[in-house]
Amino acid sequence: MNIVVCSLFVVTLLWALASNPDVFSPAKFFLFSFLIFHLGALSNKSSYELWMLILLVLIVGATAVLFEALSPLPRPPRSALNVRKHSDPARFLIWIWGLSLPAMIAEGFLVWKAGGLQGYVNIIGNRVIELRGLGWAITLSATVVTFNLTYFAVGLTRARSRLWWSAYFVHFAMALAIGLLSGSRGGFLNIFAMQLFCYHYIKGNVRLTRALPVAVALVTFALVLGVVRNAIKFQNDSFTTGLGDRDQTLEYGTFQYGVQPLQILLDADHLKPAYGMTLVSLVTNVVPRDWWPEKPDTGGVFFTKEYAGNAWNGASNLTPTLLGESIINFGWVVGIAIYAFTYPALMYVIVRYCRRISIWTPAGREPAAAIEVVLYVCVMWAVVALAIGEVTTTLLNLVTTKVLPLMLLKALLGQRMRSAPQGAIAVVFRAPTFPQ
């Protein structure tokens, strides 16, 4: 069965490359993500049933390749492509720094709460428990990454002065510091990857020969950070990463993220249905647990408690994947059916979204267009990440740390794009030419 999955993956990848020259398209990003998070299935004697589920994940997600091959490039009327122009760089800088200030204050508060930088570094590996109840500050601090990405994207729209880029790199350094202190590998490394996406769509096409080495480097660094974050210590003015005390410097658990949850479900004696309550947590999660101790658990928390014996006593949780979360809520038959319908629908929407922002107009040199590109990248990233994540965390993170900050920035800048047909966002930038 593993031969079937591997062969189908290779064929699908070749088809994706042949049918669409955009190496950053949603379908190719999904295939890359699928490879990274399911590669671990090859390292052990995976059961036939597990390979069947992995095959299902591949087929369902790979519908994006078909959508990209068959979906025509929309051609909205000229009136839909007009942009209200406000490109005062000074005004943009004032707002981007002003909106980033609360995030920096929130991060400073977290460091202070932990007893200073040394104390904060020492609790990174146990941050889920140590920072419990401070979700508002964690969320607020994460918005600086979104603003930094927007800062970078707007800078690419035209020639900028040395002063502009000098100020940007100061902001970039702060975003990297906050990303590192978050303890999340994605919170740090996604900054670089998303910058590459924005550069590709705004400044010029990035070829596969250049994108692939960057991707390999980021994945390798992620494996190293997986070891460091659990062993990092700052004691007696001595900083250690723990790498020298370990037999291996790479943490290969990343390759199991899409495999392990499905295997746990297959090994379970029987399912303990959540009956949709993990999805309800998308609404109830904003209520502090101190106020509502019995509020519904997110998919990851429920999955870890009920199927992994609460292995880490709340210090960490497994992510069930979208397929797994569908199954733990509605059972094998209904859960698989819901997943098989929902995820292709999401991929179809994101492929159409990608098509619509690929339209060329003179608006491509305006900040509004760059902000729309950032919004697209964030939404597309979340849709692909949903395949191996949990619904509540992924979607709430998208809305609170990305969509809402970008909407606020657009409102403050007085920039908007007039509605295109069917509510599409018509953004212009240098993009690949898609086959008709």
Summary of the structure (lengths in Angstrom):
residues: 436
radius of gyration: 22.0
end to end distance: 35.5
largest distance: 66.0
contacts: 1428
relative contact order: 0.16
helix: 69%
strand: 2%
